Amino acid sequence: MNSSISNTKPKFITGWKLALFSLKFGVSLGKYLLQRKKFPLFVLKEMNLFKKNRMLGIAKIPKFGKQYYKAILRVPHWPSKAYDHMIANGGLNIRSSGTPLKTQIDSVILGISQRCNYECKHCYEYFNLAEKDSVPVERWKDVIKELQRIGTSIIVFSGGEPMLRYDGLLELLESSDKNLSDFHVHTSGHGVTEEKACVLKEAGLKAAGVGLDDFNPDRHDILRGYPGAYQEAVEALNCFREAGIFPYVNVCLTKDLIRSGRLWDYIEHAKDLNVGVMHLLEPKPCGRFLSENADDLFSEDDRNIVTEFFIEANRSKRHKDYPFVAYMHYYEKPELLGCLMGGLSHFYIDSLGNVQPCVFLPISFGNIMEDDFLDIYKRMRKTVPGPLFQQCPSLYFAEKIKAKKNQGVLPPIPYKEIEKEWKQMYA
């Protein structure tokens, strides 16, 4: 292992250093202004950086080695050719999602493996898990090429457990253009070793999100349905970090973690683990949680507690050296950006090849094993005219999807079967 890499830990740019960084970044934007033909969608008035940072609760930026990682994990690392490519496609015109001013997709999650040894209580791929994978690596390669042709900032390999398809994961990384997109992996940590992490780094893996739902080993193991899951997650974080891959944790929130006040204990633990971002995910009534009541999983009071934690952890001087807290509900609530599913910002292709508007919304617009990906993508985009300033669609359609499942129709539900309700949602 390269000793110059192994001591790298995330650092956090705050206070006057953040102001200095913003100035440096602002100056760097000059090249986009001077090369209008190359960066036609760079629109300065769309980018009040300081106002946008305050709106999104950004008071720190993680730095890993010589590279900066925007903490919402929706843009490539800076500086990089992938970042420049994102600028050319209007990726910073966040307020113009759904218009010609922003053609860039921020992030796409690809469920490249149906296999998993865990039995996570919140698994959104629960109905797809199997011992063999349905979508060949070559088909994933084709889809990635199309995603990069459209313009996609972050491509995330997930599952199932993507490390159980390690050779395929490596092949996908090696065959993709790292000058057009950053590549992440979302893993439980199962199967991660120092050697594999170093090989993935050499192949172009830029960041890794490891699922760690509780800082208590016993509680985490229970949530993941696998003895030793906590230890595997911690070891994986260490392996990725020491290999020079930016490490962050994905936390599926539980009401026990929130209502006990233990979120503050968690961030202390995350700081000790030297991670860059603590990515908070709300549990949704889909996958293994489909039969659950949404309010029982996560209430509005829970949401308020998490929002207060998110703001305090990111803005207080006391926590300036702590991991950035990313909380997508805050960004996409109706009062701010609205829901940006369906390619406005993000979408999902599950492990069976179904193209879905969100990882938590099992509604299929087509399958990449049956139809041309671009045709499916265009079909989905036509149904999502712009940001949705309404209730989260995963909650809006939960009872409908549950009813279909009770009739023997497993998710995802074909779009045509809920087309009327979908149009009513946007009415």
C-alpha positions as CSV (number, residue, x, y, z in Angstrom):
1,M,0.0,0.0,0.0
2,N,1.3,3.5,-0.8
3,S,2.3,5.1,2.5
4,S,1.7,8.6,1.1
5,I,-2.0,7.7,0.7
6,S,-2.6,5.6,3.8
7,N,-2.4,8.5,6.2
8,T,-4.9,10.6,4.3
9,K,-8.0,11.6,6.4
10,P,-10.9,13.9,5.5
11,K,-10.5,17.5,6.6
12,F,-13.2,20.1,6.7
13,I,-13.0,23.6,5.3
14,T,-14.9,26.0,7.5
15,G,-14.9,29.6,8.7
16,W,-12.4,31.9,7.0
17,K,-10.9,28.9,5.1
18,L,-14.3,28.3,3.6
19,A,-14.5,32.0,2.6
20,L,-11.1,31.7,1.1
21,F,-12.0,28.5,-0.7
22,S,-15.2,30.2,-2.1
23,L,-13.1,33.1,-3.4
24,K,-10.6,30.7,-5.0
25,F,-13.5,28.7,-6.5
26,G,-15.2,31.8,-7.7
27,V,-12.0,33.0,-9.5
28,S,-11.7,29.5,-11.1
29,L,-15.1,30.1,-12.7
30,G,-13.5,32.6,-14.9
31,K,-12.4,30.0,-17.4
32,Y,-16.0,29.0,-17.9
33,L,-16.9,32.6,-18.8
34,L,-14.0,32.9,-21.1
35,Q,-14.9,29.7,-23.0
36,R,-18.5,30.2,-23.8
37,K,-18.6,27.7,-26.7
38,K,-17.2,25.0,-24.5
39,F,-19.4,25.8,-21.5
40,P,-22.7,27.2,-23.0
41,L,-24.9,26.3,-20.0
42,F,-22.7,28.1,-17.5
43,V,-25.0,30.9,-16.3
44,L,-23.5,33.1,-13.6
45,K,-26.9,34.5,-12.4
46,E,-28.0,31.0,-11.7
47,M,-25.1,30.6,-9.2
48,N,-25.3,32.8,-6.2
49,L,-22.9,30.5,-4.3
50,F,-23.1,32.0,-0.9
51,K,-26.9,32.2,-0.9
52,K,-27.1,28.6,-2.2
53,N,-24.7,27.4,0.5
54,R,-26.8,29.0,3.2
55,M,-30.0,27.6,1.7
56,L,-28.6,24.1,1.7
57,G,-27.0,24.4,5.2
58,I,-23.5,24.1,3.8
59,A,-21.0,25.6,6.2
60,K,-18.2,23.2,5.5
61,I,-16.7,21.3,2.6
62,P,-14.8,18.0,3.0
63,K,-11.3,17.9,1.6
64,F,-9.6,14.5,1.0
65,G,-6.0,14.7,-0.1
66,K,-5.9,17.6,-2.6
67,Q,-9.5,17.2,-3.7
68,Y,-12.7,18.8,-2.5
69,Y,-16.0,16.9,-2.2
70,K,-19.2,18.8,-2.3
71,A,-21.0,17.5,0.8
72,I,-24.4,16.7,-0.8
73,L,-22.6,14.0,-2.9
74,R,-24.3,15.2,-6.1
75,V,-21.4,16.8,-8.0
76,P,-17.9,15.4,-9.0
77,H,-14.9,16.1,-6.9
78,W,-13.2,19.5,-7.6
79,P,-11.0,20.2,-9.4
80,S,-11.4,17.6,-12.1
81,K,-12.4,17.1,-15.8
82,A,-15.6,15.5,-14.6
83,Y,-16.4,18.7,-12.7
84,D,-15.8,20.7,-15.9
85,H,-18.0,18.3,-17.9
86,M,-20.7,18.8,-15.3
87,I,-20.5,22.6,-15.7
88,A,-20.8,22.3,-19.5
89,N,-24.1,20.6,-19.0
90,G,-25.5,23.2,-16.6
91,G,-25.0,21.0,-13.5
92,L,-24.8,23.9,-11.2
93,N,-28.1,25.4,-12.4
94,I,-29.9,23.6,-9.7
95,R,-32.9,25.9,-9.8
96,S,-33.4,25.2,-13.5
97,S,-33.9,21.4,-13.1
98,G,-36.3,20.2,-15.9
99,T,-35.3,23.0,-18.3
100,P,-32.8,23.2,-21.1
101,L,-30.5,25.1,-18.7
102,K,-29.7,21.9,-16.9
103,T,-29.3,18.7,-18.9
104,Q,-26.9,17.1,-16.4
105,I,-28.1,14.2,-14.2
106,D,-26.6,14.6,-10.7
107,S,-26.6,11.0,-9.6
108,V,-27.8,7.5,-10.7
109,I,-27.7,4.4,-8.6
110,L,-27.2,1.1,-10.4
111,G,-28.2,-2.1,-8.6
112,I,-25.5,-4.2,-10.2
113,S,-26.0,-7.3,-7.9
114,Q,-29.0,-9.2,-6.8
115,R,-26.9,-11.1,-4.3
116,C,-26.6,-10.3,-0.6
117,N,-25.7,-12.2,2.6
118,Y,-27.4,-9.7,4.9
119,E,-31.1,-9.4,5.8
120,C,-31.4,-5.7,6.4
121,K,-34.7,-4.6,7.9
122,H,-34.9,-1.6,5.5
123,C,-33.8,-3.3,2.2
124,Y,-35.4,-1.6,-0.8
125,E,-34.2,-4.5,-3.1
126,Y,-35.9,-7.1,-0.9
127,F,-38.2,-8.4,-3.7
128,N,-35.3,-8.7,-6.2
129,L,-32.7,-10.5,-4.2
130,A,-31.5,-13.8,-5.7
131,E,-28.5,-16.1,-5.9
132,K,-27.7,-15.1,-9.5
133,D,-27.6,-11.7,-11.3
134,S,-30.0,-11.0,-14.1
135,V,-28.3,-8.1,-15.9
136,P,-25.0,-9.0,-17.6
137,V,-22.0,-6.8,-17.1
138,E,-21.9,-5.9,-20.8
139,R,-25.5,-4.5,-20.6
140,W,-24.4,-2.3,-17.6
141,K,-21.5,-1.1,-19.7
142,D,-23.8,0.0,-22.4
143,V,-26.1,1.8,-20.0
144,I,-23.1,3.6,-18.4
145,K,-22.0,4.8,-21.8
146,E,-25.4,6.2,-22.4
147,L,-25.5,7.9,-19.0
148,Q,-22.2,9.5,-19.6
149,R,-23.3,10.6,-23.1
150,I,-26.3,12.3,-21.6
151,G,-24.2,13.7,-18.8
152,T,-24.1,12.2,-15.3
153,S,-22.1,13.5,-12.4
154,I,-22.1,10.6,-10.0
155,I,-22.6,6.9,-10.9
156,V,-23.2,4.7,-7.8
157,F,-22.8,1.0,-7.9
158,S,-25.1,-0.7,-5.4
159,G,-27.1,-3.9,-5.0
160,G,-27.8,-6.2,-3.3
161,E,-24.2,-6.3,-2.3
162,P,-21.9,-5.0,-5.1
163,M,-18.8,-6.5,-3.5
164,L,-20.3,-10.0,-4.2
165,R,-19.9,-9.1,-7.9
166,Y,-16.4,-7.7,-7.4
167,D,-15.0,-8.8,-10.8
168,G,-18.0,-7.2,-12.6
169,L,-17.7,-4.1,-10.5
170,L,-14.0,-3.9,-11.4
171,E,-14.7,-4.4,-15.0
172,L,-17.4,-1.6,-15.0
173,L,-14.9,0.8,-13.4
174,E,-12.1,0.0,-15.8
175,S,-14.3,0.4,-18.9
176,S,-15.9,3.7,-17.9
177,D,-14.7,7.2,-18.5
178,K,-13.6,8.8,-15.3
179,N,-13.2,12.2,-17.0
180,L,-17.0,12.4,-17.4
181,S,-18.3,11.1,-14.1
182,D,-17.2,10.2,-10.5
183,F,-17.9,6.6,-9.5
184,H,-19.0,5.6,-6.0
185,V,-19.9,2.3,-4.4
186,H,-22.6,1.7,-1.7
187,T,-21.8,-1.4,0.3
188,S,-22.5,-3.0,3.6
189,G,-18.8,-3.5,3.9
190,H,-19.1,-7.3,3.3
191,G,-16.2,-8.6,1.2
192,V,-14.1,-5.4,1.4
193,T,-10.4,-6.0,1.9
194,E,-7.3,-3.8,1.7
195,E,-6.2,-5.4,-1.5
196,K,-9.6,-5.0,-3.2
197,A,-9.9,-1.4,-2.1
198,C,-6.6,-0.6,-3.6
199,V,-7.4,-2.3,-6.9
200,L,-10.8,-0.4,-7.0
201,K,-9.0,2.8,-6.4
202,E,-6.6,2.1,-9.3
203,A,-9.6,1.3,-11.5
204,G,-11.1,4.7,-10.7
205,L,-13.4,4.4,-7.7
206,K,-13.6,7.8,-6.2
207,A,-15.8,7.4,-3.1
208,A,-17.5,4.7,-1.0
209,G,-20.6,4.9,1.1
210,V,-20.7,2.2,3.8
211,G,-24.0,1.3,5.5
212,L,-23.7,2.0,9.2
213,D,-27.1,2.4,10.8
214,D,-26.0,2.5,14.4
215,F,-22.7,3.1,16.3
216,N,-23.6,0.3,18.7
217,P,-22.3,-3.0,17.2
218,D,-25.2,-5.1,18.6
219,R,-27.9,-2.7,17.4
220,H,-26.3,-2.4,14.0
221,D,-26.0,-6.2,13.6
222,I,-29.7,-6.6,14.4
223,L,-30.7,-4.0,11.9
224,R,-28.6,-5.6,9.3
225,G,-29.6,-9.2,10.2
226,Y,-26.0,-10.4,10.1
227,P,-23.7,-11.1,13.0
228,G,-20.5,-9.1,12.6
229,A,-22.0,-6.6,10.3
230,Y,-20.7,-3.7,12.4
231,Q,-17.2,-4.9,12.3
232,E,-17.3,-5.5,8.6
233,A,-18.6,-1.9,8.0
234,V,-15.8,-0.3,10.2
235,E,-13.1,-2.4,8.6
236,A,-14.4,-1.5,5.1
237,L,-14.3,2.3,6.0
238,N,-10.7,1.9,7.1
239,C,-9.8,0.0,3.9
240,F,-11.3,2.5,1.6
241,R,-9.8,5.5,3.4
242,E,-6.3,4.0,3.5
243,A,-6.6,3.2,-0.2
244,G,-7.3,6.9,-1.0
245,I,-11.1,6.4,-1.6
246,F,-13.2,9.1,0.0
247,P,-15.2,7.4,2.8
248,Y,-18.7,8.2,4.0
249,V,-21.5,6.5,5.9
250,N,-25.0,5.8,4.8
251,V,-27.4,5.9,7.8
252,C,-30.9,4.5,7.5
253,L,-32.5,6.4,10.3
254,T,-34.6,4.6,13.0
255,K,-37.0,6.2,15.4
256,D,-35.0,4.8,18.3
257,L,-31.8,6.5,17.2
258,I,-33.6,9.8,16.7
259,R,-35.8,9.9,19.7
260,S,-33.2,8.8,22.2
261,G,-31.0,11.7,21.2
262,R,-28.2,9.3,20.1
263,L,-27.6,11.1,16.8
264,W,-25.1,13.3,18.7
265,D,-23.4,10.2,19.9
266,Y,-23.4,8.8,16.4
267,I,-21.6,11.9,14.9
268,E,-18.9,11.6,17.6
269,H,-18.4,8.0,16.5
270,A,-18.3,9.1,12.8
271,K,-15.6,11.6,13.7
272,D,-13.6,8.9,15.3
273,L,-14.0,6.8,12.2
274,N,-12.6,9.6,10.0
275,V,-15.4,9.7,7.5
276,G,-16.1,12.7,5.4
277,V,-19.9,12.7,5.3
278,M,-22.7,11.3,7.5
279,H,-25.5,10.7,4.9
280,L,-28.9,10.4,6.5
281,L,-31.6,8.4,4.8
282,E,-35.3,8.3,5.8
283,P,-36.9,4.9,6.0
284,K,-39.6,4.6,3.4
285,P,-42.5,2.1,3.0
286,C,-40.9,0.2,0.2
287,G,-39.0,-3.1,-0.1
288,R,-39.0,-5.0,3.1
289,F,-40.7,-2.0,4.8
290,L,-43.6,-2.0,2.3
291,S,-46.1,-3.3,4.8
292,E,-45.2,-0.7,7.4
293,N,-47.1,2.5,8.1
294,A,-45.1,5.5,7.0
295,D,-45.7,7.5,10.2
296,D,-44.7,4.5,12.3
297,L,-41.4,4.4,10.4
298,F,-40.7,8.1,10.5
299,S,-43.0,10.8,11.7
300,E,-43.0,14.6,11.1
301,D,-41.6,15.1,14.7
302,D,-38.7,12.8,13.8
303,R,-38.1,14.8,10.7
304,N,-38.0,18.0,12.7
305,I,-35.5,16.5,15.2
306,V,-33.3,15.3,12.3
307,T,-33.5,18.8,10.6
308,E,-32.4,20.5,13.8
309,F,-29.5,18.0,14.1
310,F,-28.5,18.6,10.5
311,I,-28.4,22.4,10.8
312,E,-26.6,22.4,14.2
313,A,-24.0,19.8,13.2
314,N,-23.2,21.7,9.9
315,R,-23.2,25.2,11.2
316,S,-21.9,25.3,14.7
317,K,-18.3,26.2,15.4
318,R,-18.2,23.3,18.0
319,H,-18.6,20.8,15.2
320,K,-16.4,22.4,12.6
321,D,-14.1,19.4,12.6
322,Y,-16.9,16.8,12.4
323,P,-18.2,15.0,9.3
324,F,-20.6,17.0,7.1
325,V,-24.2,15.8,7.6
326,A,-26.1,15.3,4.4
327,Y,-29.9,15.0,4.6
328,M,-31.7,14.9,1.3
329,H,-35.2,15.6,2.7
330,Y,-34.0,19.0,3.8
331,Y,-32.7,19.8,0.3
332,E,-35.8,18.4,-1.5
333,K,-38.6,19.6,0.8
334,P,-41.3,21.7,-1.0
335,E,-40.1,25.0,0.6
336,L,-36.7,24.6,-1.1
337,L,-35.8,22.6,-4.2
338,G,-38.8,20.2,-4.3
339,C,-38.5,16.5,-5.3
340,L,-36.0,16.1,-8.1
341,M,-36.6,12.5,-9.0
342,G,-36.9,11.0,-12.5
343,G,-33.6,12.4,-13.8
344,L,-34.1,16.0,-12.7
345,S,-31.3,15.2,-10.3
346,H,-31.4,11.5,-9.6
347,F,-33.0,8.1,-10.5
348,Y,-32.4,4.4,-10.0
349,I,-32.0,1.2,-12.1
350,D,-32.7,-1.8,-9.9
351,S,-30.9,-5.1,-10.0
352,L,-33.5,-6.6,-12.4
353,G,-32.9,-3.7,-14.8
354,N,-36.1,-1.7,-14.1
355,V,-35.7,2.1,-14.5
356,Q,-37.3,3.8,-11.5
357,P,-37.6,7.6,-10.7
358,C,-36.1,7.1,-7.2
359,V,-34.5,4.3,-5.3
360,F,-37.5,4.5,-2.8
361,L,-40.2,4.6,-5.5
362,P,-40.7,1.2,-7.1
363,I,-42.5,2.3,-10.3
364,S,-40.9,1.1,-13.5
365,F,-40.8,3.0,-16.8
366,G,-39.2,0.1,-18.6
367,N,-36.5,-2.6,-18.3
368,I,-33.1,-2.3,-19.8
369,M,-33.1,-6.0,-20.7
370,E,-36.2,-5.4,-22.9
371,D,-36.0,-1.9,-24.2
372,D,-33.5,0.7,-25.3
373,F,-32.3,2.6,-22.3
374,L,-32.5,6.0,-23.9
375,D,-36.1,5.3,-24.9
376,I,-37.0,4.4,-21.3
377,Y,-35.2,7.5,-20.0
378,K,-37.0,9.8,-22.3
379,R,-40.3,8.2,-21.4
380,M,-39.6,8.8,-17.7
381,R,-38.5,12.4,-18.2
382,K,-41.7,13.2,-20.1
383,T,-43.7,12.3,-17.0
384,V,-41.5,14.5,-14.7
385,P,-41.9,18.1,-16.0
386,G,-40.2,19.7,-13.2
387,P,-39.6,19.6,-9.4
388,L,-42.5,18.3,-7.4
389,F,-43.6,20.6,-4.6
390,Q,-45.8,18.0,-2.9
391,Q,-45.7,15.1,-0.5
392,C,-42.8,12.6,-1.1
393,P,-44.0,10.3,-4.0
394,S,-42.8,7.2,-2.1
395,L,-45.4,8.1,0.5
396,Y,-48.0,9.2,-2.1
397,F,-48.0,5.8,-3.8
398,A,-47.2,3.6,-0.8
399,E,-50.8,2.3,-0.4
400,K,-51.3,1.8,-4.1
401,I,-48.1,-0.3,-4.3
402,K,-49.0,-2.2,-1.2
403,A,-52.4,-3.1,-2.6
404,K,-50.8,-4.3,-5.8
405,K,-48.4,-6.5,-3.8
406,N,-51.4,-8.0,-1.9
407,Q,-52.9,-8.9,-5.2
408,G,-49.8,-10.8,-6.1
409,V,-48.0,-8.2,-8.2
410,L,-44.5,-7.6,-6.8
411,P,-42.9,-4.2,-7.1
412,P,-41.9,-2.4,-9.1
413,I,-45.3,-1.5,-10.6
414,P,-45.4,-0.6,-14.3
415,Y,-46.0,3.1,-14.8
416,K,-49.0,2.5,-17.1
417,E,-50.8,1.0,-14.1
418,I,-50.6,4.2,-12.0
419,E,-50.5,6.7,-14.9
420,K,-53.8,8.4,-13.8
421,E,-52.6,8.8,-10.2
422,W,-49.2,10.1,-11.4
423,K,-50.8,12.8,-13.5
424,Q,-53.0,13.8,-10.6
425,M,-49.9,14.1,-8.3
426,Y,-48.6,16.8,-10.7
427,A,-51.9,18.5,-11.2
